[in-house]
């Protein structure tokens, strides 16, 4: 029976993580569809550029929280199951996929960075915190969110390996990096041509 609950919780995690907070906040507080402005992305970076720092910060917080909370709840609710860490990796994966491929937006969504780093914090606090630090350092140096995001996620692969994290976590970090790299392919092309806007 616990297996059924685990499956249902994964579905629930996807539905929660699919909530497009950037779009909701832009419509509620600015009466705008953020998908029609700037990069047309629903993430915190575009919200900040178009609608200001306050709504951008709130978007960042909510996009991160919706992933981290699902992992934290799973950690306490399913604490007796075998291979708990593997299950938490699955919850984290589903949460990131929910944000990127939202069922409420016809399987479109954000780029997944805030949700990914928040899930890493809930999954392995040391790795998640270091990823956040690398994001801050890279952003301070390059003033470009896409570079900071790729550096942060790639750092999670290295730190997970150095800390001898379970193989499932290392695979998850590679999965995140490949997924977020693909989502940032247009940014990477603009960086290569010198057209990427700095923040």
N, C-alpha and C positions, 0 to 999 in steps of 0.2 A: 504493500500500500504506500510505503514511503516513496517508492519510485514514481508512482502516479503524482504525488504531491510535488516531487522534484520537477517533473515535466510541466505541471501546471504553474509552478513558480517561475520556470524559465519563460513560459508564455506571458505571464504577468509582468515579468521584468522587461520583456520586449515592449509590451504595451506602454509601460511607464516611461521607459527610455525613449520611446518614439514621440513623446510630447514635445512639440517644437516651441520651446519657451521663447526663443528669439522672435519668432513670428507672432506669438500671442502677445508679448510685451509691446511689440511695435504697433499692433492693432489696437490694443487697449489704451496705451498711453500716448501714442503719436498719431493714431488713426491712419497709419500707413502700413502697406504690405512691404516688409523689408526685402522681399524677393524681387522687388521692382527697382531697387536702388543699389548703387555701388557694385560690389561683386555679385549681388543677388543671392548671397549666402545668408542663412539664418543664424550663423554663429556669432559669438561675442565680438569678434574683430569687426565684422561689417556693421553690427548694431552700434558699436562704439563710434565708428567713423561717421555713420549717418545720423544717429540719434543721441550721441553723447556718452560720456563716461559712466553716468549713473545707470542707465539702462544696459549699457555694455557690461558693466560689472555684475549687475543682477542676472543677466543672461548667462554669464560665465559661471556664476555661483549655482544657478539652477541646473544648467547643463551638466555640471560636475556632480551636484548633489543627487540627481536622479539615478546616476550610475552607482555612486558610492553607497547610497542608502540601500539599494537592492543587494549589494554584496554584503554589507554589514548585517542586514536582516537575515540573509541566508546563512551567514557564519553562526549566528546564535540559534536560529530555528532548526538548522540541520546539523547541529554540532555532533550528533551521535553517528552520523552516516560514515561509511567507509570512504576513503579518498576524498575527504572534505575539500582539500585544497584544489583538487581537480574539478570538483563541482563549482567552487567559487570562480575558477577560471572560466568555466562554461557560462556562469551568470554574467561575469565581466564581458565576455565575448558577445553575448546576446545583447547586453546593454549598449555596447558600442555600435553594434549592427543596427539596433533600434534607432539610435540617434542618426546614423548615416542613411539608413533606409527606412524612414518613418512610414508606418502604415497609414498615418493620417495625411501624408503628403504624397500619396501614390508612390511610395518607396523612394522618395527623394529626401534629402535632409542636409545636415551640416557635415563638417569634415571630421568630427569625432575626437578632436584633441582634448578638449576639456573633460569630456566623459571618460576618455581613455586614461588620462593622468589621475583623475579622481578614483577610477576603479583600481588603478595600481596602488594608490594610497591605501585603499580599503583592503586590498589583497595582500600587499607586502609594503608596510609603511616606509621602511628604509629605502626601498627601490623607488617608490612613488615620490618620496620627499626629494631624493636626489634628482629624479626626472624633473620635478618642479624647479629645483635650483638650477639645473642645466637650461631649462626654458628661460628663466629669468636672466641668466648670464648671457645666453645667446641673443636674447631679445635686446638686452642692454648694449651688446656689441654691434649687432647688425640692424636693429630697429625694424626688423621684418618678422612678422608673426610666423610665416611659413617656414623660414629657416630655423627659428626657435623651436617650432613644433617638431620638425624632423630630427633636430639634434636631441631634444628631450626624449622622444620615443626611442631613438637609436641607443641613447644612453641606458635605457632600461634593459636592453639586451645584454649590454656589457656588465652592468651592476648585478643583474640577476645571475649571470654566469659566475662573477667574482664571489658573490655571496652563496654560491652553490644552492640556488633555489631549485625546487623540483623542475624536472624536465618540462612538465606541462606549462609552467610559468614562462620558461624561456621560449617555448614554441608560441605561446600567447603573445609575448613581446615581439617576436618576429612577425607574427600575424598582424599585430597593430602597425608595425613599421611599414610593411608592404601595403596594407590597406590605406594608411594615411599618406604614404608616398604617392599612391595612385590618385587619391583625392586631391593631392597638391600638384599634379602634373602640369596644370596650366600655370601655377605659380612658379614652378621650376623653370618652365620655358621662358617666362617673363624675367626671371632672375638671370638666366643665361643671356638674354638680349638686353639686359639693363633697363627693362620696362617695369619691373615690380616696384610698386609704391612703398616707400618706407612709412612707418607709422608716425 
